[in-house]
Amino acid sequence: MIPVEAERPRALLAGASRRWVRMLPWAVAFVLCVALLPTTIVVLTADYGLNGGLASALAVAQAAPLLLAVVRPLQAWYVVFVADVAGALALLTVDFQERLLWPFPPMEIVGYVGLCLALGLRERRRTLLLVWLATAGANVGLGFAAPHGTGAKDLLLTILGGVALLLGGALRERYEVQRRLAEQETISEAERGRRTLLEERARIARELHDVVAHHMSVITVQADTAEYRLAALPPDVREEFTSIAATARESLGEMRRLLGVLRNEEAHGELVPQPGLAQIGQLVEATARTVGPVDFTPCDAEVPEAVGLSAYRIVQEALANVVRHAPGAATHVSLSVARPAGAPGDGQGDGQTDGQREGPGGERLTVLVVNEPPPEPPAGPLEVGGTGHGLVGMRERVRLVGGTLDVGPLPDGGFRVAAQLPLTEEDIT
């Protein structure tokens, strides 16, 4: 028994992007139905000598289900297959010329081949194989009752039906492979972006952990040595320092265990003190020696360690992109501290100067990296296997300190990276 597939209300080729492709199955089915219905009646009555009423019933049963085949080809096949076999048996009751095809006249073969093509586009291999076996079995079985003997032409339905099933199945499987490949590429791209984001978050967590661990170590040492550095401490104060030192040591131990989880085996180089604004000049000099002129405007302001580390990493990634995509291009790196226009304390908006009013919106560190177009287009990529998600790390770092990031190409062909990082503790999120 041929298994019935789950209901699929969608028509054949319903997922096509173009409207004319979606309408094509309906147009073909309509043309076949309109052409085969009267043709079958005329041929069965005029050529084969079959009764007009019976010929009309057979024509309707063999041609009308072709419209159903657009949506439910397997159900349409059940009706057409039974009607074709019944038509062959009905022709045994009349005397027709030996030159005429039997058991399946030409118009039945045309409709059946179109139906098999629809089946191939919709059903699975097992179903198609069972359909072909049923067709071949009926064809061979009816051959034993042939009124004029059997020949190769009597197997046309089996041969052409098998070709149509094979062609439709091949087209369907090709479409499925392409669809799954497109889905896999989409999933892979999303996974690469997610993996890059998670790796950058883990790296940021490790670096911030190092910064906090340093401060906790300082607190522990200061609390432990307070009774030796400060003379005549009251007992209750000495006990308080001892409690602070114990708590700090316990917290430091927990953080070191967490650091062991966050670090991988290849992260030994990250145990050194984390870079900040002071190290950006060295980074710029190294880049200038590698790819070309880099103009640097430093900033000596005191900034939180998290902000300084974020600024360093942003400049590092921006210069790495210059090396990859615009080698030899003139590059400008500048660091500056300013209060946003119109913010409290900037002296604008209401005539007040610094210190005359207070509120949110304090000073921000502006990190600007701009490169001009390269003197010559790169002959090829300077590195192979890049993730293509270098900006993800910039955005994540800026977001974690509550800043803003603006990146994009310039009209002249260059590229600009601009980040604003808050310096006041209440603005850092």
Summary of the structure (lengths in Angstrom):
residues: 429
radius of gyration: 40.0
end to end distance: 66.9
largest distance: 130.5
contacts: 1245
relative contact order: 0.06
helix: 60%
strand: 8%
